[in-house]
Amino acid sequence: MHLQQTKRASRGTGGPQYYFHDLTDPVKTFLRKKGAVRVALVTPYGATKSEYFAVSADRKLDGTKLPVAGGVGHDRIQQGLAAESIGESIRIWYQLAPGDFERINVDLEIRDDVFYLTPLGFKYANRPKTKVIPRIDRPLTFTSTYASPFWIEQMVYMNKQKPGIVGWALDEICRVVKDHLPSTRLKHIQEPDLLRVSGPLKHLGISLGGYVGKGYDCVTEFRFRNLPAYSIPVEIKRDSAGFHYQQRKYGKEELSRAVVLCAIHKHKQMPFHIDVIELGALCAHAQKFPSSGRI
């Protein structure tokens, strides 16, 4: 599947548009039935909230963003509520060079009646080569069994920016985790105590939001390397096995996308779209980053 950019020479009449080509039968059938489907762009961090619309060839969007009869003749992505076109958004998130796209290779997954669109590669107009966009599964996950390359790159990046800061942050995380492990657990310690890692995590590129205790515990901002900031709900758990989100969402307009921040990861069947940050696994990684001993 791919998106073809059109209207490259007529930005004054609405800017570039993006037509679908080679849609799979399940995707095409779903789009024809619905007329218009929200599109969530998958970024290097994972999916963003769905602000774009895939619109069927025989429909258009009215002023309230509902599908009505239309005659464009192409399945396409419309900007909808987003601030820029889908192509420009892909360029921003993946830090691609300026230039008009000829095509963007994509993967589409239907989840919760939303199209999750993952860019896989791109070709600029008047340039011969198609370039691949790396795809990382579970990009925000760091556990004892799987550490995302995205996470590793971030820690190396932060340590270059300020040598020793990653080691200091991981040492501080070790200090907090110790109070929650079965063998060294403090009597009567509570789950929200894990929020003591907010300072060290800030130095790793994670800004924990306020602990609200209803729905998800805190909406959190990730800023890895020099990418745009990414907001996502975070659930605080001593042990990830206590996470029971599974198949439901908090709020009609929310994606099935979240991060579990825990001291210990023992969840056996975590949904694929839920990332896990195991503080104990970060602590175990501390030996790879010598600490400066101070900030």
Backbone as CSV, one residue per row, in Angstrom:
resi,resn,N_x,N_y,N_z,CA_x,CA_y,CA_z,C_x,C_y,C_z
1,MET,0.839,-1.189,0.000,0.000,0.000,0.000,0.877,1.243,0.000
2,HIS,0.399,2.291,-0.671,1.144,3.533,-0.603,0.227,4.726,-0.805
3,LEU,0.730,5.891,-0.396,0.066,7.161,-0.617,0.770,7.878,-1.753
4,GLN,-0.008,8.413,-2.692,0.545,9.185,-3.791,0.234,10.655,-3.547
5,GLN,1.277,11.492,-3.541,1.031,12.914,-3.349,0.606,13.539,-4.675
6,THR,-0.470,14.335,-4.627,-0.956,15.032,-5.809,-0.924,16.532,-5.558
7,LYS,-1.234,17.319,-6.581,-1.308,18.777,-6.491,0.011,19.391,-6.028
8,ARG,1.132,18.796,-6.446,2.421,19.350,-6.055,2.638,20.748,-6.621
9,ALA,2.029,21.016,-7.788,2.255,22.311,-8.435,1.134,23.316,-8.165
10,SER,0.199,22.974,-7.289,-0.945,23.875,-7.074,-1.269,24.027,-5.600
11,ARG,-0.243,24.334,-4.804,-0.448,24.483,-3.365,-1.414,25.624,-3.035
12,GLY,-1.528,26.601,-3.925,-2.409,27.725,-3.676,-3.875,27.352,-3.679
13,THR,-4.213,26.173,-4.185,-5.614,25.739,-4.218,-5.881,24.629,-3.214
14,GLY,-5.149,24.627,-2.131,-5.460,23.666,-1.079,-4.305,22.806,-0.629
15,GLY,-3.161,22.918,-1.294,-2.008,22.168,-0.843,-2.017,20.735,-1.324
16,PRO,-0.966,19.986,-1.019,-0.846,18.608,-1.493,-1.940,17.719,-0.921
17,GLN,-2.388,16.776,-1.744,-3.343,15.776,-1.298,-2.699,14.405,-1.421
18,TYR,-3.242,13.429,-0.701,-2.637,12.103,-0.651,-3.687,11.046,-0.942
19,TYR,-3.520,10.380,-2.093,-4.446,9.346,-2.538,-3.890,7.967,-2.175
20,PHE,-4.767,7.055,-1.762,-4.382,5.676,-1.479,-4.251,4.887,-2.778
21,HIS,-3.301,3.972,-2.798,-3.167,3.017,-3.896,-2.922,1.631,-3.307
22,ASP,-3.462,0.621,-3.962,-3.222,-0.788,-3.611,-3.691,-1.124,-2.195
23,LEU,-4.829,-0.588,-1.782,-5.386,-0.947,-0.479,-5.725,-2.433,-0.452
24,THR,-5.518,-3.088,0.685,-5.902,-4.487,0.833,-7.421,-4.593,0.843
25,ASP,-7.932,-5.757,0.517,-9.392,-5.937,0.471,-10.073,-5.641,1.811
26,PRO,-9.516,-6.107,2.968,-10.178,-5.792,4.241,-10.239,-4.290,4.515
27,VAL,-9.153,-3.571,4.199,-9.134,-2.129,4.430,-10.125,-1.430,3.504
28,LYS,-10.123,-1.813,2.227,-11.020,-1.179,1.259,-12.488,-1.449,1.611
29,THR,-12.803,-2.675,2.017,-14.176,-3.014,2.400,-14.627,-2.195,3.600
30,PHE,-13.753,-2.080,4.601,-14.080,-1.306,5.799,-14.300,0.165,5.456
31,LEU,-13.447,0.722,4.602,-13.559,2.125,4.225,-14.842,2.370,3.432
32,ARG,-15.201,1.473,2.511,-16.436,1.629,1.739,-17.659,1.595,2.655
33,LYS,-17.622,0.728,3.653,-18.755,0.594,4.567,-18.924,1.842,5.422
34,LYS,-17.826,2.373,5.932,-17.877,3.512,6.848,-17.974,4.850,6.110
35,GLY,-17.403,4.942,4.925,-17.371,6.202,4.201,-16.186,7.065,4.589
36,ALA,-15.926,7.189,5.883,-14.769,7.923,6.394,-14.313,7.256,7.690
37,VAL,-13.001,7.125,7.843,-12.424,6.452,9.009,-11.294,7.315,9.556
38,ARG,-11.266,7.495,10.854,-10.169,8.249,11.459,-8.846,7.527,11.224
39,VAL,-7.786,8.332,11.081,-6.447,7.785,10.835,-5.511,8.240,11.948
40,ALA,-4.877,7.295,12.614,-3.878,7.585,13.640,-2.498,7.340,13.039
41,LEU,-1.692,8.376,12.985,-0.341,8.236,12.446,0.573,7.601,13.486
42,VAL,1.262,6.536,13.083,2.239,5.885,13.957,3.573,6.608,13.798
43,THR,4.051,7.184,14.887,5.302,7.935,14.918,6.425,7.047,15.454
44,PRO,7.659,7.554,15.543,8.716,6.742,16.162,8.385,6.309,17.586
45,TYR,7.523,7.053,18.298,7.124,6.690,19.660,5.946,5.713,19.686
46,GLY,5.219,5.618,18.587,3.964,4.884,18.559,2.869,5.770,17.988
47,ALA,1.624,5.319,18.075,0.519,6.027,17.429,0.182,7.341,18.130
48,THR,-0.174,8.332,17.311,-0.700,9.582,17.823,-2.223,9.523,17.814
49,LYS,-2.860,10.444,18.513,-4.312,10.531,18.506,-4.793,10.754,17.074
50,SER,-5.926,10.145,16.719,-6.410,10.185,15.339,-7.028,11.535,14.997
51,GLU,-6.347,12.302,14.137,-6.824,13.615,13.719,-7.115,13.671,12.217
52,TYR,-6.615,12.692,11.467,-6.835,12.638,10.021,-8.013,11.725,9.704
53,PHE,-8.502,11.819,8.465,-9.596,10.970,8.023,-9.235,10.304,6.701
54,ALA,-9.419,8.992,6.630,-9.411,8.303,5.349,-10.832,8.409,4.800
55,VAL,-10.964,8.847,3.543,-12.279,9.083,2.958,-12.425,8.232,1.699
56,SER,-13.547,7.555,1.588,-13.813,6.679,0.456,-13.947,7.475,-0.839
57,ALA,-13.688,6.799,-1.957,-13.724,7.459,-3.265,-15.073,8.093,-3.573
58,ASP,-16.157,7.539,-3.023,-17.505,8.041,-3.333,-18.075,8.934,-2.228
59,ARG,-17.212,9.418,-1.343,-17.673,10.271,-0.240,-16.807,11.519,-0.126
60,LYS,-17.329,12.472,0.637,-16.569,13.643,1.052,-16.998,13.974,2.472
61,LEU,-16.263,14.843,3.133,-16.607,15.235,4.495,-17.396,16.542,4.469
62,ASP,-18.480,16.573,5.262,-19.226,17.821,5.369,-18.585,18.708,6.443
63,GLY,-19.227,19.807,6.784,-18.653,20.750,7.737,-18.469,20.206,9.127
64,THR,-19.146,19.096,9.451,-19.017,18.485,10.779,-18.129,17.246,10.748
65,LYS,-17.415,17.063,9.638,-16.492,15.936,9.451,-17.218,14.595,9.371
66,LEU,-18.447,14.621,8.872,-19.192,13.387,8.639,-19.225,13.100,7.143
67,PRO,-19.196,11.804,6.747,-19.165,11.475,5.317,-20.527,11.661,4.654
68,VAL,-20.501,12.309,3.501,-21.699,12.464,2.671,-21.311,12.089,1.250
69,ALA,-22.294,11.955,0.381,-22.022,11.564,-0.997,-21.083,12.568,-1.669
70,GLY,-20.124,12.035,-2.425,-19.169,12.876,-3.123,-18.622,12.150,-4.324
71,GLY,-17.894,12.856,-5.179,-17.435,12.238,-6.406,-15.979,12.473,-6.726
72,VAL,-15.108,12.495,-5.704,-13.682,12.714,-5.954,-13.087,11.582,-6.794
73,GLY,-13.548,10.363,-6.536,-13.093,9.226,-7.329,-11.830,8.554,-6.846
74,HIS,-11.292,8.986,-5.697,-10.080,8.374,-5.147,-10.233,8.188,-3.641
75,ASP,-9.820,7.015,-3.136,-9.669,6.853,-1.693,-8.490,7.716,-1.273
76,ARG,-8.620,8.439,-0.180,-7.618,9.438,0.151,-7.565,9.704,1.644
77,ILE,-6.538,10.455,2.061,-6.456,10.948,3.435,-6.675,12.446,3.410
78,GLN,-7.645,12.918,4.204,-7.891,14.344,4.343,-7.391,14.831,5.692
79,GLN,-7.063,16.100,5.735,-6.411,16.687,6.904,-7.292,16.671,8.145
80,GLY,-8.602,16.819,7.944,-9.514,16.754,9.081,-9.214,17.805,10.131
81,LEU,-8.886,17.343,11.335,-8.638,18.239,12.462,-7.156,18.525,12.675
82,ALA,-6.300,17.949,11.847,-4.858,18.089,12.035,-4.373,19.453,11.568
83,ALA,-3.205,19.839,12.062,-2.643,21.155,11.746,-1.935,21.185,10.399
84,GLU,-1.557,20.022,9.860,-0.857,19.965,8.586,-1.263,18.693,7.859
85,SER,-0.851,18.559,6.599,-1.174,17.375,5.815,-0.497,16.149,6.411
86,ILE,-0.976,14.969,6.043,-0.392,13.735,6.556,1.067,13.611,6.118
87,GLY,1.388,14.060,4.903,2.765,14.001,4.440,3.681,14.897,5.247
88,GLU,3.217,16.114,5.541,4.037,17.035,6.325,4.212,16.518,7.747
89,SER,3.170,15.898,8.299,3.270,15.329,9.638,4.295,14.195,9.669
90,ILE,4.293,13.350,8.649,5.292,12.277,8.555,6.697,12.871,8.468
91,ARG,6.833,13.931,7.695,8.137,14.581,7.566,8.639,15.096,8.919
92,ILE,7.731,15.714,9.686,8.102,16.287,10.980,8.488,15.188,11.973
93,TRP,7.643,14.176,12.092,7.897,13.129,13.084,9.144,12.316,12.776
94,TYR,9.389,12.074,11.478,10.524,11.232,11.095,11.727,12.052,10.628
95,GLN,11.622,13.380,10.765,12.730,14.290,10.458,13.302,14.054,9.065
96,LEU,12.428,14.063,8.089,12.819,13.873,6.701,13.164,15.221,6.070
97,ALA,13.981,15.177,5.048,14.419,16.399,4.379,13.264,17.064,3.635
98,PRO,13.346,18.372,3.396,12.309,19.061,2.621,12.213,18.492,1.207
99,GLY,11.042,18.641,0.599,10.842,18.147,-0.759,9.463,17.546,-0.921
100,ASP,8.951,17.532,-2.143,7.640,16.951,-2.415,7.747,15.437,-2.524
101,PHE,6.844,14.737,-1.859,6.803,13.279,-1.964,6.171,12.882,-3.301
102,GLU,6.693,11.817,-3.882,5.990,11.168,-4.982,5.088,10.078,-4.420
103,ARG,5.637,9.329,-3.459,4.845,8.273,-2.813,5.393,8.014,-1.423
104,ILE,4.525,7.522,-0.549,4.907,7.114,0.798,4.357,5.703,0.999
105,ASN,5.229,4.729,1.161,4.798,3.351,1.418,4.302,3.248,2.858
106,VAL,3.162,2.594,3.040,2.549,2.550,4.366,2.001,1.160,4.671
107,ASP,1.788,0.929,5.949,1.039,-0.225,6.432,-0.185,0.313,7.159
108,LEU,-1.332,-0.331,6.970,-2.564,0.083,7.638,-3.108,-1.066,8.459
109,GLU,-3.396,-0.788,9.727,-4.006,-1.766,10.633,-5.309,-1.184,11.156
110,ILE,-6.366,-1.982,11.139,-7.657,-1.536,11.665,-7.742,-1.928,13.139
111,ARG,-7.889,-0.928,13.998,-7.992,-1.191,15.437,-8.947,-0.172,16.052
112,ASP,-9.943,-0.650,16.792,-10.918,0.239,17.430,-11.576,1.164,16.410
113,ASP,-11.863,0.641,15.203,-12.507,1.418,14.128,-11.654,2.606,13.679
114,VAL,-10.357,2.509,13.854,-9.406,3.544,13.423,-8.362,2.872,12.541
115,PHE,-7.921,3.577,11.491,-6.793,3.106,10.692,-5.494,3.577,11.352
116,TYR,-4.663,2.642,11.779,-3.337,2.966,12.283,-2.381,2.912,11.095
117,LEU,-1.835,4.066,10.722,-1.008,4.177,9.524,0.458,4.276,9.915
118,THR,1.259,3.316,9.451,2.698,3.295,9.724,3.474,3.556,8.446
119,PRO,4.256,4.639,8.369,5.099,4.882,7.188,6.240,3.860,7.134
120,LEU,6.474,3.289,5.959,7.519,2.279,5.793,8.649,2.736,4.880
121,GLY,8.361,3.719,4.025,9.373,4.203,3.104,8.818,5.365,2.305
122,PHE,9.681,6.060,1.576,9.218,7.222,0.826,10.132,7.477,-0.377
123,LYS,9.560,8.125,-1.381,10.311,8.546,-2.558,9.916,9.979,-2.868
124,TYR,10.925,10.835,-3.031,10.647,12.214,-3.402,10.437,12.320,-4.912
125,ALA,9.655,13.309,-5.317,9.461,13.566,-6.742,10.798,13.940,-7.383
126,ASN,11.034,13.411,-8.580,12.244,13.714,-9.349,13.526,13.196,-8.697
127,ARG,13.383,12.231,-7.779,14.563,11.573,-7.215,14.420,10.069,-7.435
128,PRO,15.506,9.372,-7.743,15.383,7.988,-8.202,15.137,6.941,-7.121
129,LYS,15.578,7.202,-5.892,15.590,6.141,-4.889,14.438,6.245,-3.889
130,THR,13.942,5.068,-3.495,12.992,4.970,-2.387,13.774,4.655,-1.119
131,LYS,13.561,5.430,-0.077,14.272,5.238,1.178,13.364,4.558,2.204
132,VAL,13.968,3.672,2.979,13.222,2.897,3.978,13.165,3.667,5.296
133,ILE,12.012,3.626,5.958,11.865,4.182,7.306,11.917,3.012,8.291
134,PRO,12.894,2.974,9.203,12.985,1.851,10.153,11.709,1.709,10.977
135,ARG,11.342,0.485,11.243,10.147,0.195,12.046,10.581,-0.514,13.319
136,ILE,10.228,0.052,14.460,10.610,-0.528,15.753,9.357,-0.945,16.501
137,ASP,9.269,-2.210,16.861,8.141,-2.699,17.652,8.302,-2.268,19.109
138,ARG,7.200,-1.967,19.752,7.183,-1.562,21.160,8.273,-0.514,21.441
139,PRO,8.217,0.639,20.778,9.324,1.604,20.856,9.596,2.164,22.239
140,LEU,8.590,2.217,23.131,8.801,2.794,24.455,8.988,1.736,25.538
141,THR,9.184,0.493,25.131,9.333,-0.601,26.097,10.791,-0.810,26.502
142,PHE,10.992,-0.935,27.814,12.307,-1.299,28.352,12.057,-2.258,29.509
143,THR,12.289,-3.549,29.273,12.102,-4.563,30.305,13.327,-5.473,30.342
144,SER,13.312,-6.419,31.253,14.439,-7.352,31.375,14.522,-8.287,30.173
145,THR,13.434,-8.432,29.422,13.432,-9.332,28.264,13.505,-8.604,26.935
146,TYR,13.207,-7.291,26.931,13.250,-6.540,25.683,13.519,-5.064,25.951
147,ALA,14.579,-4.556,25.375,14.892,-3.135,25.452,14.833,-2.568,24.039
148,SER,13.899,-1.668,23.807,13.716,-1.088,22.485,14.990,-0.372,22.018
149,PRO,15.393,-0.547,20.767,16.535,0.206,20.229,16.321,1.716,20.342
150,PHE,15.065,2.156,20.285,14.731,3.569,20.431,15.170,4.079,21.802
151,TRP,14.953,3.265,22.843,15.375,3.595,24.209,16.908,3.649,24.300
152,ILE,17.576,2.655,23.755,19.035,2.600,23.831,19.648,3.817,23.139
153,GLU,19.125,4.155,21.963,19.626,5.327,21.241,19.430,6.590,22.070
154,GLN,18.302,6.670,22.769,18.023,7.843,23.594,19.026,7.975,24.738
155,MET,19.322,6.880,25.422,20.266,6.951,26.535,21.677,7.310,26.051
156,VAL,22.081,6.752,24.929,23.394,7.101,24.365,23.409,8.583,23.994
157,TYR,22.313,9.056,23.392,22.209,10.458,23.002,22.300,11.382,24.218
158,MET,21.528,11.073,25.272,21.526,11.919,26.462,22.887,11.916,27.147
159,ASN,23.550,10.767,27.140,24.857,10.687,27.790,25.909,11.492,27.031
160,LYS,25.761,11.608,25.719,26.671,12.445,24.939,26.417,13.920,25.212
161,GLN,25.126,14.270,25.404,24.787,15.659,25.674,25.341,16.105,27.024
162,LYS,25.278,15.205,28.005,25.765,15.527,29.347,26.389,14.269,29.944
163,PRO,27.677,14.048,29.731,28.331,12.814,30.184,28.093,12.536,31.669
164,GLY,27.713,11.301,31.957,27.495,10.877,33.335,26.067,11.011,33.812
165,ILE,25.219,11.792,33.110,23.866,12.045,33.609,22.995,10.795,33.551
166,VAL,23.201,9.957,32.536,22.389,8.737,32.435,22.734,7.792,33.574
167,GLY,24.027,7.648,33.885,24.434,6.796,34.999,23.859,7.299,36.307
168,TRP,23.898,8.620,36.523,23.319,9.190,37.739,21.825,8.879,37.814
169,ALA,21.103,9.072,36.717,19.659,8.827,36.697,19.341,7.362,36.992
170,LEU,20.104,6.457,36.393,19.846,5.031,36.611,20.179,4.630,38.046
171,ASP,21.222,5.218,38.633,21.544,4.946,40.044,20.402,5.392,40.958
172,GLU,19.816,6.543,40.653,18.690,7.038,41.448,17.471,6.136,41.293
173,ILE,17.256,5.630,40.090,16.157,4.694,39.864,16.381,3.413,40.662
174,CYS,17.633,2.938,40.726,17.953,1.749,41.529,17.586,1.969,42.994
175,ARG,17.856,3.154,43.482,17.576,3.465,44.883,16.068,3.383,45.179
176,VAL,15.253,3.842,44.243,13.800,3.793,44.431,13.280,2.363,44.272
177,VAL,13.769,1.666,43.257,13.303,0.302,42.992,13.567,-0.618,44.186
178,LYS,14.693,-0.436,44.837,15.066,-1.285,45.972,13.972,-1.321,47.032
179,ASP,13.295,-0.198,47.237,12.260,-0.127,48.270,10.984,-0.863,47.881
180,HIS,10.905,-1.358,46.618,9.699,-2.034,46.146,9.923,-3.504,45.800
181,LEU,11.160,-3.954,45.839,11.438,-5.355,45.521,11.044,-6.245,46.698
182,PRO,10.574,-7.466,46.435,10.124,-8.348,47.519,11.151,-8.540,48.630
183,SER,12.428,-8.657,48.288,13.442,-8.952,49.304,13.826,-7.737,50.143
184,THR,13.598,-6.532,49.620,14.035,-5.318,50.323,12.892,-4.307,50.484
185,ARG,11.681,-4.757,50.293,10.533,-3.841,50.279,10.293,-3.203,51.643
186,LEU,10.084,-1.881,51.625,9.763,-1.163,52.854,8.341,-1.470,53.303
187,LYS,8.155,-1.612,54.592,6.838,-1.894,55.126,5.900,-0.724,54.852
188,HIS,4.705,-1.038,54.360,3.634,-0.067,54.112,3.907,0.891,52.954
189,ILE,4.931,0.631,52.160,5.209,1.540,51.048,4.085,1.437,50.011
190,GLN,3.733,2.567,49.406,2.619,2.630,48.483,3.097,2.750,47.030
191,GLU,2.229,2.369,46.107,2.556,2.418,44.691,2.977,3.811,44.213
192,PRO,2.265,4.876,44.622,2.653,6.216,44.152,4.074,6.621,44.545
193,ASP,4.696,5.874,45.494,6.086,6.173,45.847,7.010,6.055,44.639
194,LEU,6.588,5.265,43.633,7.407,5.124,42.430,7.590,6.456,41.709
195,LEU,6.728,7.415,42.017,6.862,8.727,41.389,8.140,9.441,41.824
196,ARG,8.848,8.897,42.814,10.148,9.469,43.175,11.139,9.411,42.013
197,VAL,10.842,8.584,41.004,11.752,8.486,39.860,11.495,9.600,38.840
198,SER,10.569,10.504,39.112,10.238,11.535,38.127,11.452,12.403,37.782
199,GLY,12.280,12.728,38.780,13.476,13.519,38.524,14.465,12.800,37.619
200,PRO,14.888,11.576,37.983,15.790,10.826,37.107,15.217,10.604,35.705
201,LEU,13.914,10.305,35.612,13.321,10.075,34.298,13.338,11.340,33.444
202,LYS,13.214,12.495,34.101,13.268,13.755,33.365,14.591,13.877,32.614
203,HIS,15.679,13.409,33.242,16.989,13.469,32.593,17.136,12.436,31.481
204,LEU,16.207,11.487,31.417,16.217,10.494,30.338,15.249,10.869,29.226
205,GLY,14.523,11.983,29.399,13.613,12.448,28.354,12.148,12.198,28.620
206,ILE,11.787,11.899,29.883,10.397,11.590,30.228,9.929,12.535,31.328
207,SER,8.870,13.292,31.060,8.300,14.215,32.040,6.963,13.686,32.511
208,LEU,6.947,13.064,33.695,5.703,12.508,34.231,4.732,13.626,34.579
209,GLY,3.467,13.449,34.189,2.439,14.420,34.532,1.921,14.210,35.938
210,GLY,0.966,15.045,36.340,0.391,14.940,37.680,-0.323,13.613,37.895
211,TYR,-0.204,13.077,39.094,-0.823,11.796,39.449,-2.279,12.059,39.827
212,VAL,-3.209,11.651,38.949,-4.623,11.997,39.153,-5.437,10.885,39.795
213,GLY,-4.988,9.629,39.683,-5.660,8.528,40.360,-7.007,8.166,39.792
214,LYS,-7.375,8.669,38.603,-8.635,8.319,37.967,-8.374,8.129,36.489
215,GLY,-8.906,7.033,35.923,-8.514,6.704,34.564,-7.052,6.322,34.577
216,TYR,-6.279,6.843,33.657,-4.835,6.636,33.724,-4.258,7.536,34.801
217,ASP,-3.141,7.111,35.384,-2.570,7.840,36.513,-1.998,9.198,36.113
218,CYS,-1.298,9.262,34.992,-0.707,10.547,34.607,-0.425,10.587,33.106
219,VAL,-0.837,11.668,32.478,-0.473,11.897,31.082,0.956,12.427,31.070
220,THR,1.790,11.822,30.266,3.236,12.035,30.344,3.796,12.439,28.987
221,GLU,4.847,13.262,29.011,5.484,13.717,27.780,6.839,13.037,27.603
222,PHE,7.021,12.421,26.451,8.301,11.842,26.057,8.949,12.765,25.040
223,ARG,10.235,13.027,25.214,10.995,13.790,24.218,12.341,13.098,24.049
224,PHE,12.412,12.217,23.057,13.631,11.461,22.786,14.421,12.128,21.665
225,ARG,15.739,12.140,21.856,16.658,12.779,20.926,16.155,14.189,20.608
226,ASN,16.138,14.551,19.343,15.634,15.880,18.976,14.307,15.782,18.235
227,LEU,13.538,14.742,18.542,12.220,14.553,17.942,11.192,15.444,18.630
228,PRO,10.036,15.657,17.993,8.966,16.397,18.671,8.526,15.666,19.938
229,ALA,7.928,16.396,20.857,7.416,15.795,22.095,6.202,14.926,21.793
230,TYR,6.017,13.889,22.602,4.937,12.915,22.410,4.233,12.696,23.740
231,SER,2.930,12.913,23.789,2.159,12.732,25.022,1.419,11.405,24.995
232,ILE,1.408,10.719,26.138,0.772,9.406,26.235,0.359,9.154,27.679
233,PRO,-0.784,8.478,27.908,-1.169,8.123,29.273,-0.219,7.089,29.868
234,VAL,0.103,7.271,31.141,0.986,6.334,31.853,0.258,5.810,33.086
235,GLU,0.340,4.510,33.283,-0.235,3.849,34.453,0.902,3.421,35.382
236,ILE,0.814,3.781,36.657,1.850,3.453,37.635,1.480,2.160,38.364
237,LYS,2.345,1.168,38.299,2.106,-0.114,38.966,3.398,-0.616,39.606
238,ARG,3.290,-1.142,40.828,4.472,-1.791,41.409,4.845,-2.996,40.560
239,ASP,3.845,-3.801,40.208,4.028,-4.980,39.367,3.073,-4.852,38.182
240,SER,3.590,-4.959,36.966,2.748,-4.810,35.779,1.631,-5.843,35.710
241,ALA,1.754,-6.936,36.461,0.705,-7.962,36.473,-0.617,-7.403,36.998
242,GLY,-0.556,-6.279,37.709,-1.778,-5.673,38.233,-2.468,-4.757,37.246
243,PHE,-1.982,-4.705,36.012,-2.559,-3.825,34.989,-3.669,-4.569,34.259
244,HIS,-4.893,-4.051,34.340,-6.044,-4.760,33.775,-6.755,-3.960,32.690
245,TYR,-6.049,-3.075,32.042,-6.633,-2.264,30.967,-7.169,-3.171,29.858
246,GLN,-6.299,-3.976,29.321,-6.598,-4.948,28.284,-7.388,-4.370,27.113
247,GLN,-8.685,-4.676,26.997,-9.421,-4.366,25.779,-10.258,-3.097,25.844
248,ARG,-10.134,-2.313,26.891,-10.971,-1.122,26.960,-10.123,0.136,27.061
249,LYS,-10.757,1.269,26.756,-10.057,2.542,26.750,-10.668,3.466,27.790
250,TYR,-9.917,4.484,28.173,-10.437,5.529,29.044,-10.818,6.712,28.163
251,GLY,-12.076,6.805,27.773,-12.537,7.924,26.963,-12.753,7.538,25.514
252,LYS,-13.868,7.964,24.959,-14.257,7.603,23.606,-13.241,8.040,22.563
253,GLU,-12.616,9.194,22.774,-11.711,9.750,21.785,-10.257,9.315,21.969
254,GLU,-10.001,8.453,22.959,-8.625,8.033,23.218,-8.249,6.806,22.388
255,LEU,-6.983,6.707,22.038,-6.473,5.523,21.370,-6.212,4.419,22.387
256,SER,-6.134,3.184,21.886,-5.707,2.079,22.744,-4.183,2.094,22.808
257,ARG,-3.659,3.092,23.486,-2.211,3.292,23.520,-1.838,3.856,24.866
258,ALA,-0.926,3.197,25.564,-0.536,3.645,26.896,0.804,3.021,27.249
259,VAL,1.375,3.490,28.362,2.621,2.947,28.902,2.384,2.570,30.354
260,VAL,2.863,1.402,30.745,2.848,0.982,32.148,4.241,1.205,32.717
261,LEU,4.313,1.997,33.778,5.581,2.235,34.474,5.542,1.423,35.753
262,CYS,6.455,0.475,35.890,6.396,-0.449,37.022,7.799,-0.728,37.556
263,ALA,7.849,-1.215,38.796,9.123,-1.652,39.367,9.488,-3.037,38.850
264,ILE,8.464,-3.893,38.717,8.661,-5.287,38.319,7.687,-5.612,37.195
265,HIS,8.158,-6.293,36.169,7.297,-6.655,35.035,7.025,-8.154,35.040
266,LYS,5.801,-8.527,35.432,5.418,-9.944,35.448,4.140,-10.200,34.676
267,HIS,3.668,-9.220,33.923,2.458,-9.396,33.120,2.747,-10.412,32.015
268,LYS,1.888,-11.403,31.875,2.143,-12.494,30.942,1.663,-12.215,29.527
269,GLN,0.596,-11.405,29.367,0.035,-11.173,28.040,-0.335,-9.702,27.868
270,MET,0.642,-8.859,27.882,0.400,-7.434,27.715,-0.053,-7.160,26.285
271,PRO,-1.136,-6.396,26.088,-1.564,-6.060,24.724,-0.428,-5.410,23.952
272,PHE,-0.376,-5.675,22.652,0.759,-5.250,21.836,0.935,-3.735,21.835
273,HIS,-0.161,-2.993,21.949,-0.089,-1.538,21.848,0.168,-0.869,23.200
274,ILE,0.418,-1.663,24.244,0.764,-1.133,25.563,2.254,-1.360,25.799
275,ASP,3.015,-0.274,25.970,4.447,-0.392,26.263,4.666,-0.503,27.767
276,VAL,5.798,-1.064,28.146,6.134,-1.256,29.560,7.531,-0.706,29.822
277,ILE,7.647,0.128,30.840,8.956,0.570,31.329,9.156,-0.046,32.699
278,GLU,10.045,-1.028,32.766,10.341,-1.729,34.017,11.538,-1.051,34.673
279,LEU,11.292,-0.399,35.785,12.353,0.347,36.457,13.491,-0.562,36.906
280,GLY,13.145,-1.789,37.300,14.179,-2.744,37.689,15.115,-3.063,36.535
281,ALA,14.579,-3.109,35.302,15.418,-3.381,34.126,16.311,-2.193,33.825
282,LEU,15.793,-0.965,34.002,16.642,0.218,33.827,17.781,0.209,34.846
283,CYS,17.452,-0.167,36.075,18.473,-0.243,37.121,19.576,-1.227,36.723
284,ALA,19.191,-2.364,36.183,20.172,-3.377,35.790,21.069,-2.888,34.662
285,HIS,20.625,-1.853,33.946,21.392,-1.307,32.830,22.414,-0.266,33.298
286,ALA,22.378,0.072,34.582,23.198,1.173,35.103,24.696,0.943,34.899
287,GLN,25.139,-0.323,34.952,26.567,-0.606,34.843,27.152,-0.202,33.487
288,LYS,26.270,-0.041,32.485,26.746,0.336,31.151,26.971,1.843,31.016
289,PHE,26.510,2.603,32.040,26.651,4.059,31.997,27.235,4.534,33.324
290,PRO,28.540,4.662,33.418,29.164,5.140,34.661,28.585,6.487,35.073
291,SER,28.331,6.623,36.361,27.717,7.847,36.871,28.774,8.909,37.139
292,SER,28.366,10.176,36.927,29.255,11.296,37.254,29.240,11.586,38.745
293,GLY,28.241,11.033,39.449,28.110,11.236,40.883,27.393,12.503,41.247
294,ARG,27.110,13.335,40.266,26.378,14.575,40.519,25.714,15.031,39.218
295,ILE,24.739,15.936,39.344,24.084,16.468,38.164,24.900,17.646,37.665
